Amino acid sequence: MTLDELLALPPTVNVTTAARALGIGVHKAYNLIKEGSFPVQTLTMGSTVRVPTAALWRVLEVTPPAQ
């Protein structure tokens, strides 16, 4: 995923998108979430898991441009 793609993400993303940004497979991402060792904060709402984009940026050390 390019920097421009990262900066264009919505406020939260699904696990597939977060895994792509981190350079890991989706199955590995879900396994890490299940183990409690996914490197980014996750939000679980029922059976849906979302990843806050701001938390993803922090882990990847991406700084959004000033508005």
PDBQT receptor file of N, H, CA, C and O in Angstrom, charges set to zero:
ATOM      1  N   MET A   1       0.855  -1.172   0.000  1.00  0.00    +0.000 N 
ATOM      2  CA  MET A   1       0.000   0.000   0.000  1.00  0.00    +0.000 C 
ATOM      3  C   MET A   1       0.899   1.232   0.000  1.00  0.00    +0.000 C 
ATOM      4  O   MET A   1       1.867   1.309   0.756  1.00  0.00    +0.000 OA
ATOM      5  N   THR A   2       0.571   2.175  -0.842  1.00  0.00    +0.000 N 
ATOM      6  H   THR A   2      -0.215   2.112  -1.456  1.00  0.00    +0.000 HD
ATOM      7  CA  THR A   2       1.372   3.395  -0.938  1.00  0.00    +0.000 C 
ATOM      8  C   THR A   2       1.005   4.381   0.171  1.00  0.00    +0.000 C 
ATOM      9  O   THR A   2      -0.019   4.232   0.838  1.00  0.00    +0.000 OA
ATOM     10  N   LEU A   3       1.841   5.372   0.353  1.00  0.00    +0.000 N 
ATOM     11  H   LEU A   3       2.673   5.493  -0.188  1.00  0.00    +0.000 HD
ATOM     12  CA  LEU A   3       1.556   6.421   1.333  1.00  0.00    +0.000 C 
ATOM     13  C   LEU A   3       0.261   7.145   0.982  1.00  0.00    +0.000 C 
ATOM     14  O   LEU A   3      -0.546   7.429   1.866  1.00  0.00    +0.000 OA
ATOM     15  N   ASP A   4       0.057   7.442  -0.281  1.00  0.00    +0.000 N 
ATOM     16  H   ASP A   4       0.713   7.211  -1.000  1.00  0.00    +0.000 HD
ATOM     17  CA  ASP A   4      -1.182   8.111  -0.699  1.00  0.00    +0.000 C 
ATOM     18  C   ASP A   4      -2.405   7.257  -0.377  1.00  0.00    +0.000 C 
ATOM     19  O   ASP A   4      -3.431   7.782   0.056  1.00  0.00    +0.000 OA
ATOM     20  N   GLU A   5      -2.304   5.957  -0.585  1.00  0.00    +0.000 N 
ATOM     21  H   GLU A   5      -1.470   5.531  -0.937  1.00  0.00    +0.000 HD
ATOM     22  CA  GLU A   5      -3.418   5.057  -0.261  1.00  0.00    +0.000 C 
ATOM     23  C   GLU A   5      -3.673   5.054   1.242  1.00  0.00    +0.000 C 
ATOM     24  O   GLU A   5      -4.824   5.081   1.679  1.00  0.00    +0.000 OA
ATOM     25  N   LEU A   6      -2.603   5.020   2.033  1.00  0.00    +0.000 N 
ATOM     26  H   LEU A   6      -1.668   4.997   1.679  1.00  0.00    +0.000 HD
ATOM     27  CA  LEU A   6      -2.756   5.051   3.493  1.00  0.00    +0.000 C 
ATOM     28  C   LEU A   6      -3.449   6.331   3.951  1.00  0.00    +0.000 C 
ATOM     29  O   LEU A   6      -4.340   6.297   4.800  1.00  0.00    +0.000 OA
ATOM     30  N   LEU A   7      -3.034   7.447   3.386  1.00  0.00    +0.000 N 
ATOM     31  H   LEU A   7      -2.310   7.475   2.697  1.00  0.00    +0.000 HD
ATOM     32  CA  LEU A   7      -3.596   8.733   3.797  1.00  0.00    +0.000 C 
ATOM     33  C   LEU A   7      -5.035   8.913   3.340  1.00  0.00    +0.000 C 
ATOM     34  O   LEU A   7      -5.755   9.740   3.898  1.00  0.00    +0.000 OA
ATOM     35  N   ALA A   8      -5.467   8.163   2.343  1.00  0.00    +0.000 N 
ATOM     36  H   ALA A   8      -4.882   7.491   1.890  1.00  0.00    +0.000 HD
ATOM     37  CA  ALA A   8      -6.831   8.273   1.827  1.00  0.00    +0.000 C 
ATOM     38  C   ALA A   8      -7.813   7.334   2.516  1.00  0.00    +0.000 C 
ATOM     39  O   ALA A   8      -8.993   7.311   2.168  1.00  0.00    +0.000 OA
ATOM     40  N   LEU A   9      -7.343   6.562   3.486  1.00  0.00    +0.000 N 
ATOM     41  H   LEU A   9      -6.384   6.581   3.769  1.00  0.00    +0.000 HD
ATOM     42  CA  LEU A   9      -8.230   5.611   4.159  1.00  0.00    +0.000 C 
ATOM     43  C   LEU A   9      -9.299   6.336   4.980  1.00  0.00    +0.000 C 
ATOM     44  O   LEU A   9      -9.063   7.433   5.485  1.00  0.00    +0.000 OA
ATOM     45  N   PRO A  10     -10.485   5.710   5.108  1.00  0.00    +0.000 N 
ATOM     46  CA  PRO A  10     -11.532   6.286   5.962  1.00  0.00    +0.000 C 
ATOM     47  C   PRO A  10     -11.145   6.151   7.432  1.00  0.00    +0.000 C 
ATOM     48  O   PRO A  10     -10.120   5.543   7.740  1.00  0.00    +0.000 OA
ATOM     49  N   PRO A  11     -11.943   6.704   8.343  1.00  0.00    +0.000 N 
ATOM     50  CA  PRO A  11     -11.593   6.686   9.775  1.00  0.00    +0.000 C 
ATOM     51  C   PRO A  11     -11.356   5.298  10.369  1.00  0.00    +0.000 C 
ATOM     52  O   PRO A  11     -10.517   5.142  11.257  1.00  0.00    +0.000 OA
ATOM     53  N   THR A  12     -12.079   4.297   9.892  1.00  0.00    +0.000 N 
ATOM     54  H   THR A  12     -12.760   4.424   9.171  1.00  0.00    +0.000 HD
ATOM     55  CA  THR A  12     -11.812   2.918  10.303  1.00  0.00    +0.000 C 
ATOM     56  C   THR A  12     -11.775   2.051   9.057  1.00  0.00    +0.000 C 
ATOM     57  O   THR A  12     -12.411   2.352   8.047  1.00  0.00    +0.000 OA
ATOM     58  N   VAL A  13     -11.011   0.960   9.152  1.00  0.00    +0.000 N 
ATOM     59  H   VAL A  13     -10.494   0.715   9.973  1.00  0.00    +0.000 HD
ATOM     60  CA  VAL A  13     -10.906   0.029   8.024  1.00  0.00    +0.000 C 
ATOM     61  C   VAL A  13     -11.161  -1.391   8.518  1.00  0.00    +0.000 C 
ATOM     62  O   VAL A  13     -11.110  -1.670   9.716  1.00  0.00    +0.000 OA
ATOM     63  N   ASN A  14     -11.435  -2.278   7.571  1.00  0.00    +0.000 N 
ATOM     64  H   ASN A  14     -11.476  -2.051   6.598  1.00  0.00    +0.000 HD
ATOM     65  CA  ASN A  14     -11.622  -3.675   7.945  1.00  0.00    +0.000 C 
ATOM     66  C   ASN A  14     -10.257  -4.342   8.140  1.00  0.00    +0.000 C 
ATOM     67  O   ASN A  14      -9.219  -3.758   7.827  1.00  0.00    +0.000 OA
ATOM     68  N   VAL A  15     -10.275  -5.551   8.652  1.00  0.00    +0.000 N 
ATOM     69  H   VAL A  15     -11.118  -6.025   8.906  1.00  0.00    +0.000 HD
ATOM     70  CA  VAL A  15      -9.037  -6.267   8.953  1.00  0.00    +0.000 C 
ATOM     71  C   VAL A  15      -8.254  -6.549   7.669  1.00  0.00    +0.000 C 
ATOM     72  O   VAL A  15      -7.023  -6.517   7.681  1.00  0.00    +0.000 OA
ATOM     73  N   THR A  16      -8.941  -6.822   6.577  1.00  0.00    +0.000 N 
ATOM     74  H   THR A  16      -9.941  -6.849   6.568  1.00  0.00    +0.000 HD
ATOM     75  CA  THR A  16      -8.268  -7.093   5.307  1.00  0.00    +0.000 C 
ATOM     76  C   THR A  16      -7.419  -5.904   4.872  1.00  0.00    +0.000 C 
ATOM     77  O   THR A  16      -6.272  -6.071   4.457  1.00  0.00    +0.000 OA
ATOM     78  N   THR A  17      -7.983  -4.710   4.966  1.00  0.00    +0.000 N 
ATOM     79  H   THR A  17      -8.914  -4.574   5.302  1.00  0.00    +0.000 HD
ATOM     80  CA  THR A  17      -7.257  -3.500   4.588  1.00  0.00    +0.000 C 
ATOM     81  C   THR A  17      -6.094  -3.237   5.539  1.00  0.00    +0.000 C 
ATOM     82  O   THR A  17      -4.999  -2.883   5.101  1.00  0.00    +0.000 OA
ATOM     83  N   ALA A  18      -6.327  -3.406   6.834  1.00  0.00    +0.000 N 
ATOM     84  H   ALA A  18      -7.216  -3.693   7.191  1.00  0.00    +0.000 HD
ATOM     85  CA  ALA A  18      -5.259  -3.202   7.814  1.00  0.00    +0.000 C 
ATOM     86  C   ALA A  18      -4.127  -4.203   7.592  1.00  0.00    +0.000 C 
ATOM     87  O   ALA A  18      -2.953  -3.841   7.674  1.00  0.00    +0.000 OA
ATOM     88  N   ALA A  19      -4.468  -5.443   7.314  1.00  0.00    +0.000 N 
ATOM     89  H   ALA A  19      -5.421  -5.737   7.247  1.00  0.00    +0.000 HD
ATOM     90  CA  ALA A  19      -3.447  -6.462   7.055  1.00  0.00    +0.000 C 
ATOM     91  C   ALA A  19      -2.626  -6.094   5.830  1.00  0.00    +0.000 C 
ATOM     92  O   ALA A  19      -1.403  -6.234   5.826  1.00  0.00    +0.000 OA
ATOM     93  N   ARG A  20      -3.305  -5.622   4.790  1.00  0.00    +0.000 N 
ATOM     94  H   ARG A  20      -4.298  -5.508   4.793  1.00  0.00    +0.000 HD
ATOM     95  CA  ARG A  20      -2.600  -5.196   3.572  1.00  0.00    +0.000 C 
ATOM     96  C   ARG A  20      -1.625  -4.065   3.882  1.00  0.00    +0.000 C 
ATOM     97  O   ARG A  20      -0.491  -4.073   3.404  1.00  0.00    +0.000 OA
ATOM     98  N   ALA A  21      -2.060  -3.097   4.676  1.00  0.00    +0.000 N 
ATOM     99  H   ALA A  21      -2.982  -3.090   5.064  1.00  0.00    +0.000 HD
ATOM    100  CA  ALA A  21      -1.194  -1.972   5.038  1.00  0.00    +0.000 C 
ATOM    101  C   ALA A  21       0.023  -2.442   5.832  1.00  0.00    +0.000 C 
ATOM    102  O   ALA A  21       1.116  -1.893   5.692  1.00  0.00    +0.000 OA
ATOM    103  N   LEU A  22      -0.175  -3.461   6.663  1.00  0.00    +0.000 N 
ATOM    104  H   LEU A  22      -1.062  -3.908   6.777  1.00  0.00    +0.000 HD
ATOM    105  CA  LEU A  22       0.915  -3.987   7.489  1.00  0.00    +0.000 C 
ATOM    106  C   LEU A  22       1.795  -4.990   6.747  1.00  0.00    +0.000 C 
ATOM    107  O   LEU A  22       2.859  -5.373   7.232  1.00  0.00    +0.000 OA
ATOM    108  N   GLY A  23       1.342  -5.408   5.575  1.00  0.00    +0.000 N 
ATOM    109  H   GLY A  23       0.477  -5.097   5.181  1.00  0.00    +0.000 HD
ATOM    110  CA  GLY A  23       2.127  -6.366   4.797  1.00  0.00    +0.000 C 
ATOM    111  C   GLY A  23       2.018  -7.790   5.288  1.00  0.00    +0.000 C 
ATOM    112  O   GLY A  23       2.947  -8.580   5.122  1.00  0.00    +0.000 OA
ATOM    113  N   ILE A  24       0.878  -8.129   5.898  1.00  0.00    +0.000 N 
ATOM    114  H   ILE A  24       0.123  -7.487   6.033  1.00  0.00    +0.000 HD
ATOM    115  CA  ILE A  24       0.658  -9.503   6.361  1.00  0.00    +0.000 C 
ATOM    116  C   ILE A  24      -0.632 -10.029   5.741  1.00  0.00    +0.000 C 
ATOM    117  O   ILE A  24      -1.445  -9.262   5.224  1.00  0.00    +0.000 OA
ATOM    118  N   GLY A  25      -0.805 -11.327   5.801  1.00  0.00    +0.000 N 
ATOM    119  H   GLY A  25      -0.145 -11.950   6.221  1.00  0.00    +0.000 HD
ATOM    120  CA  GLY A  25      -2.008 -11.945   5.270  1.00  0.00    +0.000 C 
ATOM    121  C   GLY A  25      -3.190 -11.757   6.212  1.00  0.00    +0.000 C 
ATOM    122  O   GLY A  25      -3.022 -11.543   7.412  1.00  0.00    +0.000 OA
ATOM    123  N   VAL A  26      -4.368 -11.841   5.651  1.00  0.00    +0.000 N 
ATOM    124  H   VAL A  26      -4.505 -12.016   4.676  1.00  0.00    +0.000 HD
ATOM    125  CA  VAL A  26      -5.582 -11.638   6.443  1.00  0.00    +0.000 C 
ATOM    126  C   VAL A  26      -5.760 -12.744   7.489  1.00  0.00    +0.000 C 
ATOM    127  O   VAL A  26      -6.231 -12.477   8.594  1.00  0.00    +0.000 OA
ATOM    128  N   HIS A  27      -5.393 -13.968   7.152  1.00  0.00    +0.000 N 
ATOM    129  H   HIS A  27      -5.011 -14.185   6.254  1.00  0.00    +0.000 HD
ATOM    130  CA  HIS A  27      -5.520 -15.060   8.128  1.00  0.00    +0.000 C 
ATOM    131  C   HIS A  27      -4.576 -14.840   9.297  1.00  0.00    +0.000 C 
ATOM    132  O   HIS A  27      -4.943 -15.073  10.449  1.00  0.00    +0.000 OA
ATOM    133  N   LYS A  28      -3.365 -14.393   9.008  1.00  0.00    +0.000 N 
ATOM    134  H   LYS A  28      -3.066 -14.204   8.072  1.00  0.00    +0.000 HD
ATOM    135  CA  LYS A  28      -2.406 -14.075  10.066  1.00  0.00    +0.000 C 
ATOM    136  C   LYS A  28      -2.939 -12.937  10.933  1.00  0.00    +0.000 C 
ATOM    137  O   LYS A  28      -2.813 -12.974  12.157  1.00  0.00    +0.000 OA
ATOM    138  N   ALA A  29      -3.533 -11.931  10.300  1.00  0.00    +0.000 N 
ATOM    139  H   ALA A  29      -3.635 -11.901   9.306  1.00  0.00    +0.000 HD
ATOM    140  CA  ALA A  29      -4.092 -10.805  11.048  1.00  0.00    +0.000 C 
ATOM    141  C   ALA A  29      -5.173 -11.277  12.014  1.00  0.00    +0.000 C 
ATOM    142  O   ALA A  29      -5.166 -10.905  13.188  1.00  0.00    +0.000 OA
ATOM    143  N   TYR A  30      -6.095 -12.091  11.526  1.00  0.00    +0.000 N 
ATOM    144  H   TYR A  30      -6.101 -12.393  10.572  1.00  0.00    +0.000 HD
ATOM    145  CA  TYR A  30      -7.162 -12.582  12.408  1.00  0.00    +0.000 C 
ATOM    146  C   TYR A  30      -6.599 -13.459  13.521  1.00  0.00    +0.000 C 
ATOM    147  O   TYR A  30      -7.098 -13.418  14.646  1.00  0.00    +0.000 OA
ATOM    148  N   ASN A  31      -5.574 -14.248  13.229  1.00  0.00    +0.000 N 
ATOM    149  H   ASN A  31      -5.169 -14.281  12.315  1.00  0.00    +0.000 HD
ATOM    150  CA  ASN A  31      -4.948 -15.057  14.279  1.00  0.00    +0.000 C 
ATOM    151  C   ASN A  31      -4.311 -14.174  15.341  1.00  0.00    +0.000 C 
ATOM    152  O   ASN A  31      -4.436 -14.450  16.534  1.00  0.00    +0.000 OA
ATOM    153  N   LEU A  32      -3.627 -13.111  14.915  1.00  0.00    +0.000 N 
ATOM    154  H   LEU A  32      -3.526 -12.888  13.946  1.00  0.00    +0.000 HD
ATOM    155  CA  LEU A  32      -3.016 -12.189  15.876  1.00  0.00    +0.000 C 
ATOM    156  C   LEU A  32      -4.072 -11.478  16.714  1.00  0.00    +0.000 C 
ATOM    157  O   LEU A  32      -3.878 -11.270  17.911  1.00  0.00    +0.000 OA
ATOM    158  N   ILE A  33      -5.189 -11.106  16.091  1.00  0.00    +0.000 N 
ATOM    159  H   ILE A  33      -5.347 -11.275  15.118  1.00  0.00    +0.000 HD
ATOM    160  CA  ILE A  33      -6.282 -10.469  16.836  1.00  0.00    +0.000 C 
ATOM    161  C   ILE A  33      -6.819 -11.436  17.878  1.00  0.00    +0.000 C 
ATOM    162  O   ILE A  33      -7.038 -11.058  19.029  1.00  0.00    +0.000 OA
ATOM    163  N   LYS A  34      -7.029 -12.678  17.476  1.00  0.00    +0.000 N 
ATOM    164  H   LYS A  34      -6.851 -12.985  16.541  1.00  0.00    +0.000 HD
ATOM    165  CA  LYS A  34      -7.553 -13.706  18.391  1.00  0.00    +0.000 C 
ATOM    166  C   LYS A  34      -6.603 -13.918  19.569  1.00  0.00    +0.000 C 
ATOM    167  O   LYS A  34      -7.044 -14.115  20.701  1.00  0.00    +0.000 OA
ATOM    168  N   GLU A  35      -5.285 -13.878  19.292  1.00  0.00    +0.000 N 
ATOM    169  H   GLU A  35      -4.927 -13.719  18.372  1.00  0.00    +0.000 HD
ATOM    170  CA  GLU A  35      -4.273 -14.052  20.340  1.00  0.00    +0.000 C 
ATOM    171  C   GLU A  35      -4.099 -12.811  21.204  1.00  0.00    +0.000 C 
ATOM    172  O   GLU A  35      -3.484 -12.871  22.268  1.00  0.00    +0.000 OA
ATOM    173  N   GLY A  36      -4.641 -11.686  20.744  1.00  0.00    +0.000 N 
ATOM    174  H   GLY A  36      -5.141 -11.638  19.879  1.00  0.00    +0.000 HD
ATOM    175  CA  GLY A  36      -4.460 -10.430  21.467  1.00  0.00    +0.000 C 
ATOM    176  C   GLY A  36      -3.119  -9.776  21.186  1.00  0.00    +0.000 C 
ATOM    177  O   GLY A  36      -2.667  -8.937  21.965  1.00  0.00    +0.000 OA
ATOM    178  N   SER A  37      -2.467 -10.150  20.072  1.00  0.00    +0.000 N 
ATOM    179  H   SER A  37      -2.834 -10.832  19.439  1.00  0.00    +0.000 HD
ATOM    180  CA  SER A  37      -1.155  -9.587  19.776  1.00  0.00    +0.000 C 
ATOM    181  C   SER A  37      -1.099  -8.837  18.436  1.00  0.00    +0.000 C 
ATOM    182  O   SER A  37      -0.018  -8.614  17.891  1.00  0.00    +0.000 OA
ATOM    183  N   PHE A  38      -2.259  -8.453  17.914  1.00  0.00    +0.000 N 
ATOM    184  H   PHE A  38      -3.137  -8.634  18.357  1.00  0.00    +0.000 HD
ATOM    185  CA  PHE A  38      -2.279  -7.640  16.702  1.00  0.00    +0.000 C 
ATOM    186  C   PHE A  38      -1.643  -6.301  17.054  1.00  0.00    +0.000 C 
ATOM    187  O   PHE A  38      -1.961  -5.740  18.103  1.00  0.00    +0.000 OA
ATOM    188  N   PRO A  39      -0.759  -5.769  16.218  1.00  0.00    +0.000 N 
ATOM    189  CA  PRO A  39      -0.001  -4.567  16.603  1.00  0.00    +0.000 C 
ATOM    190  C   PRO A  39      -0.794  -3.265  16.600  1.00  0.00    +0.000 C 
ATOM    191  O   PRO A  39      -0.251  -2.208  16.922  1.00  0.00    +0.000 OA
ATOM    192  N   VAL A  40      -2.064  -3.332  16.242  1.00  0.00    +0.000 N 
ATOM    193  H   VAL A  40      -2.505  -4.191  15.980  1.00  0.00    +0.000 HD
ATOM    194  CA  VAL A  40      -2.895  -2.132  16.170  1.00  0.00    +0.000 C 
ATOM    195  C   VAL A  40      -4.162  -2.367  16.986  1.00  0.00    +0.000 C 
ATOM    196  O   VAL A  40      -4.700  -3.474  17.007  1.00  0.00    +0.000 OA
ATOM    197  N   GLN A  41      -4.630  -1.323  17.654  1.00  0.00    +0.000 N 
ATOM    198  H   GLN A  41      -4.193  -0.424  17.637  1.00  0.00    +0.000 HD
ATOM    199  CA  GLN A  41      -5.888  -1.374  18.390  1.00  0.00    +0.000 C 
ATOM    200  C   GLN A  41      -7.003  -1.809  17.444  1.00  0.00    +0.000 C 
ATOM    201  O   GLN A  41      -7.039  -1.386  16.289  1.00  0.00    +0.000 OA
ATOM    202  N   THR A  42      -7.904  -2.647  17.925  1.00  0.00    +0.000 N 
ATOM    203  H   THR A  42      -7.875  -2.991  18.864  1.00  0.00    +0.000 HD
ATOM    204  CA  THR A  42      -9.062  -3.039  17.124  1.00  0.00    +0.000 C 
ATOM    205  C   THR A  42     -10.345  -2.708  17.869  1.00  0.00    +0.000 C 
ATOM    206  O   THR A  42     -10.359  -2.613  19.096  1.00  0.00    +0.000 OA
ATOM    207  N   LEU A  43     -11.410  -2.536  17.119  1.00  0.00    +0.000 N 
ATOM    208  H   LEU A  43     -11.399  -2.614  16.122  1.00  0.00    +0.000 HD
ATOM    209  CA  LEU A  43     -12.739  -2.287  17.679  1.00  0.00    +0.000 C 
ATOM    210  C   LEU A  43     -13.633  -3.446  17.267  1.00  0.00    +0.000 C 
ATOM    211  O   LEU A  43     -13.838  -3.687  16.077  1.00  0.00    +0.000 OA
ATOM    212  N   THR A  44     -14.162  -4.158  18.247  1.00  0.00    +0.000 N 
ATOM    213  H   THR A  44     -13.995  -3.962  19.213  1.00  0.00    +0.000 HD
ATOM    214  CA  THR A  44     -15.047  -5.276  17.952  1.00  0.00    +0.000 C 
ATOM    215  C   THR A  44     -16.473  -4.852  18.242  1.00  0.00    +0.000 C 
ATOM    216  O   THR A  44     -16.798  -4.413  19.345  1.00  0.00    +0.000 OA
ATOM    217  N   MET A  45     -17.322  -4.992  17.228  1.00  0.00    +0.000 N 
ATOM    218  H   MET A  45     -17.058  -5.349  16.332  1.00  0.00    +0.000 HD
ATOM    219  CA  MET A  45     -18.743  -4.659  17.352  1.00  0.00    +0.000 C 
ATOM    220  C   MET A  45     -19.527  -5.877  16.895  1.00  0.00    +0.000 C 
ATOM    221  O   MET A  45     -19.770  -6.071  15.704  1.00  0.00    +0.000 OA
ATOM    222  N   GLY A  46     -19.915  -6.688  17.863  1.00  0.00    +0.000 N 
ATOM    223  H   GLY A  46     -19.717  -6.530  18.830  1.00  0.00    +0.000 HD
ATOM    224  CA  GLY A  46     -20.560  -7.948  17.513  1.00  0.00    +0.000 C 
ATOM    225  C   GLY A  46     -19.539  -8.850  16.842  1.00  0.00    +0.000 C 
ATOM    226  O   GLY A  46     -18.498  -9.156  17.425  1.00  0.00    +0.000 OA
ATOM    227  N   SER A  47     -19.831  -9.275  15.621  1.00  0.00    +0.000 N 
ATOM    228  H   SER A  47     -20.677  -9.026  15.148  1.00  0.00    +0.000 HD
ATOM    229  CA  SER A  47     -18.893 -10.135  14.894  1.00  0.00    +0.000 C 
ATOM    230  C   SER A  47     -18.012  -9.332  13.935  1.00  0.00    +0.000 C 
ATOM    231  O   SER A  47     -17.214  -9.905  13.192  1.00  0.00    +0.000 OA
ATOM    232  N   THR A  48     -18.158  -8.014  13.954  1.00  0.00    +0.000 N 
ATOM    233  H   THR A  48     -18.805  -7.549  14.558  1.00  0.00    +0.000 HD
ATOM    234  CA  THR A  48     -17.387  -7.155  13.063  1.00  0.00    +0.000 C 
ATOM    235  C   THR A  48     -16.175  -6.592  13.791  1.00  0.00    +0.000 C 
ATOM    236  O   THR A  48     -16.282  -6.122  14.924  1.00  0.00    +0.000 OA
ATOM    237  N   VAL A  49     -15.028  -6.643  13.135  1.00  0.00    +0.000 N 
ATOM    238  H   VAL A  49     -14.941  -7.025  12.215  1.00  0.00    +0.000 HD
ATOM    239  CA  VAL A  49     -13.806  -6.063  13.694  1.00  0.00    +0.000 C 
ATOM    240  C   VAL A  49     -13.359  -4.941  12.772  1.00  0.00    +0.000 C 
ATOM    241  O   VAL A  49     -13.222  -5.136  11.564  1.00  0.00    +0.000 OA
ATOM    242  N   ARG A  50     -13.133  -3.772  13.345  1.00  0.00    +0.000 N 
ATOM    243  H   ARG A  50     -13.244  -3.614  14.327  1.00  0.00    +0.000 HD
ATOM    244  CA  ARG A  50     -12.656  -2.607  12.596  1.00  0.00    +0.000 C 
ATOM    245  C   ARG A  50     -11.341  -2.147  13.217  1.00  0.00    +0.000 C 
ATOM    246  O   ARG A  50     -11.075  -2.383  14.396  1.00  0.00    +0.000 OA
ATOM    247  N   VAL A  51     -10.535  -1.492  12.407  1.00  0.00    +0.000 N 
ATOM    248  H   VAL A  51     -10.751  -1.300  11.450  1.00  0.00    +0.000 HD
ATOM    249  CA  VAL A  51      -9.250  -0.974  12.862  1.00  0.00    +0.000 C 
ATOM    250  C   VAL A  51      -9.251   0.537  12.644  1.00  0.00    +0.000 C 
ATOM    251  O   VAL A  51      -9.427   0.992  11.514  1.00  0.00    +0.000 OA
ATOM    252  N   PRO A  52      -9.056   1.326  13.712  1.00  0.00    +0.000 N 
ATOM    253  CA  PRO A  52      -8.988   2.777  13.547  1.00  0.00    +0.000 C 
ATOM    254  C   PRO A  52      -7.779   3.165  12.692  1.00  0.00    +0.000 C 
ATOM    255  O   PRO A  52      -6.656   2.741  12.964  1.00  0.00    +0.000 OA
ATOM    256  N   THR A  53      -8.015   3.955  11.682  1.00  0.00    +0.000 N 
ATOM    257  H   THR A  53      -8.927   4.300  11.461  1.00  0.00    +0.000 HD
ATOM    258  CA  THR A  53      -6.949   4.359  10.774  1.00  0.00    +0.000 C 
ATOM    259  C   THR A  53      -5.854   5.136  11.499  1.00  0.00    +0.000 C 
ATOM    260  O   THR A  53      -4.673   4.950  11.208  1.00  0.00    +0.000 OA
ATOM    261  N   ALA A  54      -6.225   5.993  12.429  1.00  0.00    +0.000 N 
ATOM    262  H   ALA A  54      -7.185   6.144  12.666  1.00  0.00    +0.000 HD
ATOM    263  CA  ALA A  54      -5.221   6.772  13.171  1.00  0.00    +0.000 C 
ATOM    264  C   ALA A  54      -4.268   5.846  13.923  1.00  0.00    +0.000 C 
ATOM    265  O   ALA A  54      -3.066   6.107  13.976  1.00  0.00    +0.000 OA
ATOM    266  N   ALA A  55      -4.790   4.774  14.499  1.00  0.00    +0.000 N 
ATOM    267  H   ALA A  55      -5.766   4.562  14.456  1.00  0.00    +0.000 HD
ATOM    268  CA  ALA A  55      -3.938   3.808  15.206  1.00  0.00    +0.000 C 
ATOM    269  C   ALA A  55      -3.029   3.076  14.222  1.00  0.00    +0.000 C 
ATOM    270  O   ALA A  55      -1.868   2.806  14.530  1.00  0.00    +0.000 OA
ATOM    271  N   LEU A  56      -3.546   2.761  13.063  1.00  0.00    +0.000 N 
ATOM    272  H   LEU A  56      -4.489   2.981  12.813  1.00  0.00    +0.000 HD
ATOM    273  CA  LEU A  56      -2.755   2.113  12.022  1.00  0.00    +0.000 C 
ATOM    274  C   LEU A  56      -1.618   3.037  11.576  1.00  0.00    +0.000 C 
ATOM    275  O   LEU A  56      -0.479   2.596  11.414  1.00  0.00    +0.000 OA
ATOM    276  N   TRP A  57      -1.935   4.319  11.381  1.00  0.00    +0.000 N 
ATOM    277  H   TRP A  57      -2.859   4.676  11.513  1.00  0.00    +0.000 HD
ATOM    278  CA  TRP A  57      -0.909   5.301  11.004  1.00  0.00    +0.000 C 
ATOM    279  C   TRP A  57       0.193   5.372  12.062  1.00  0.00    +0.000 C 
ATOM    280  O   TRP A  57       1.376   5.434  11.727  1.00  0.00    +0.000 OA
ATOM    281  N   ARG A  58      -0.202   5.364  13.354  1.00  0.00    +0.000 N 
ATOM    282  H   ARG A  58      -1.163   5.314  13.626  1.00  0.00    +0.000 HD
ATOM    283  CA  ARG A  58       0.799   5.446  14.425  1.00  0.00    +0.000 C 
ATOM    284  C   ARG A  58       1.764   4.274  14.362  1.00  0.00    +0.000 C 
ATOM    285  O   ARG A  58       2.976   4.459  14.469  1.00  0.00    +0.000 OA
ATOM    286  N   VAL A  59       1.235   3.069  14.189  1.00  0.00    +0.000 N 
ATOM    287  H   VAL A  59       0.250   2.919  14.102  1.00  0.00    +0.000 HD
ATOM    288  CA  VAL A  59       2.077   1.878  14.131  1.00  0.00    +0.000 C 
ATOM    289  C   VAL A  59       3.022   1.940  12.929  1.00  0.00    +0.000 C 
ATOM    290  O   VAL A  59       4.179   1.529  13.016  1.00  0.00    +0.000 OA
ATOM    291  N   LEU A  60       2.517   2.454  11.817  1.00  0.00    +0.000 N 
ATOM    292  H   LEU A  60       1.577   2.787  11.746  1.00  0.00    +0.000 HD
ATOM    293  CA  LEU A  60       3.321   2.546  10.601  1.00  0.00    +0.000 C 
ATOM    294  C   LEU A  60       4.157   3.826  10.543  1.00  0.00    +0.000 C 
ATOM    295  O   LEU A  60       4.893   4.054   9.584  1.00  0.00    +0.000 OA
ATOM    296  N   GLU A  61       4.034   4.662  11.587  1.00  0.00    +0.000 N 
ATOM    297  H   GLU A  61       3.435   4.477  12.366  1.00  0.00    +0.000 HD
ATOM    298  CA  GLU A  61       4.749   5.932  11.674  1.00  0.00    +0.000 C 
ATOM    299  C   GLU A  61       4.461   6.833  10.478  1.00  0.00    +0.000 C 
ATOM    300  O   GLU A  61       5.362   7.436   9.895  1.00  0.00    +0.000 OA
ATOM    301  N   VAL A  62       3.190   6.903  10.135  1.00  0.00    +0.000 N 
ATOM    302  H   VAL A  62       2.458   6.413  10.609  1.00  0.00    +0.000 HD
ATOM    303  CA  VAL A  62       2.716   7.779   9.061  1.00  0.00    +0.000 C 
ATOM    304  C   VAL A  62       2.140   9.032   9.697  1.00  0.00    +0.000 C 
ATOM    305  O   VAL A  62       1.307   8.947  10.600  1.00  0.00    +0.000 OA
ATOM    306  N   THR A  63       2.577  10.183   9.235  1.00  0.00    +0.000 N 
ATOM    307  H   THR A  63       3.253  10.251   8.502  1.00  0.00    +0.000 HD
ATOM    308  CA  THR A  63       2.055  11.440   9.741  1.00  0.00    +0.000 C 
ATOM    309  C   THR A  63       1.160  12.062   8.673  1.00  0.00    +0.000 C 
ATOM    310  O   THR A  63       1.619  12.379   7.576  1.00  0.00    +0.000 OA
ATOM    311  N   PRO A  64      -0.121  12.234   9.000  1.00  0.00    +0.000 N 
ATOM    312  CA  PRO A  64      -1.003  12.864   8.009  1.00  0.00    +0.000 C 
ATOM    313  C   PRO A  64      -0.599  14.324   7.799  1.00  0.00    +0.000 C 
ATOM    314  O   PRO A  64      -0.126  14.980   8.727  1.00  0.00    +0.000 OA
ATOM    315  N   PRO A  65      -0.785  14.825   6.590  1.00  0.00    +0.000 N 
ATOM    316  CA  PRO A  65      -0.437  16.226   6.335  1.00  0.00    +0.000 C 
ATOM    317  C   PRO A  65      -1.320  17.175   7.147  1.00  0.00    +0.000 C 
ATOM    318  O   PRO A  65      -2.469  16.854   7.449  1.00  0.00    +0.000 OA
ATOM    319  N   ALA A  66      -0.789  18.320   7.490  1.00  0.00    +0.000 N 
ATOM    320  H   ALA A  66       0.145  18.581   7.244  1.00  0.00    +0.000 HD
ATOM    321  CA  ALA A  66      -1.556  19.327   8.232  1.00  0.00    +0.000 C 
ATOM    322  C   ALA A  66      -2.688  19.835   7.357  1.00  0.00    +0.000 C 
ATOM    323  O   ALA A  66      -2.528  19.998   6.147  1.00  0.00    +0.000 OA
ATOM    324  N   GLN A  67      -3.819  20.080   7.971  1.00  0.00    +0.000 N 
ATOM    325  H   GLN A  67      -3.949  19.948   8.953  1.00  0.00    +0.000 HD
ATOM    326  CA  GLN A  67      -5.003  20.546   7.229  1.00  0.00    +0.000 C 
ATOM    327  C   GLN A  67      -4.933  22.034   6.989  1.00  0.00    +0.000 C 
ATOM    328  O   GLN A  67      -5.840  22.604   6.381  1.00  0.00    +0.000 OA
TER     329      GLN A  67
